[in-house]
Amino acid sequence: MVGIDWPEVLVGFLLGLVPLVARQLYILINYMRTSGRRKYLGVWWTYHRSTTGSGKIIERRVHVRYSLMFDRLTLREKNDPEGGGGSLPLTYSGHISPRQGMVRYVETVDEASHERKVWFLFDPFFDPVEQTVGIYLSLDLRGLPSAGPMMLSRKRVPREQVDSMLNQHVLRVAELLPAIDH
């Protein structure tokens, strides 16, 4: 420890941090200038139809925030157990991809069950977004793939209204059969 010039070592260390700090400031400034990602910040509600049993509407609360460290939108989705049946709530965490055409990809995973879900979220051009419809892909409880429409809404929506909105945005194969001569 004798003969070490501590001020020089400290200045060298701080100069080494300059590129890292500059990069994080650039990411923050770039994020503040792009309103496309900011419109998703906050609390949202997701709705989709269950693939088991009666096909009831499932409602989940989603918190979306911006991660400066990873330069992306991250989310936490919580599914509250209904009826107090003693089941544990599922908590999904994931991220929202940058816009790719009219679609953003939302990938989530539940750490307790290792269940993975992917949403294909249609990203409207207008700002702010109040409601948007997308498609989810997942594995059901039997391990079989399932897919269906889902809705992301800024405000809670009555289940009757959700049911009609989800049915309105479903592309049905039977309606396309006359167009393709089958």
Sequence and secondary structure as in RCSB ss.txt:
>XXXX:A:sequence
MVGIDWPEVLVGFLLGLVPLVARQLYILINYMRTSGRRKYLGVWWTYHRSTTGSGKIIERRVHVRYSLMFDRLTL
REKNDPEGGGGSLPLTYSGHISPRQGMVRYVETVDEASHERKVWFLFDPFFDPVEQTVGIYLSLDLRGLPSAGPM
MLSRKRVPREQVDSMLNQHVLRVAELLPAIDH
>XXXX:A:secstr
 TT  HHHHHHHHHHHHHHHHHHHHHHHHHHHH HHHHTT EEEEEEEE SSTT  EEEEEEEEEEETTTTEEEE
EEEE  STT S   EEEEEEE   BTTEEEEEEEETTTTEEEEEEEE  SSSS SEEEEEEEEE TTS EEEEEE
EEESS   HHHHHHHHHHT   HHHHGGGGT 
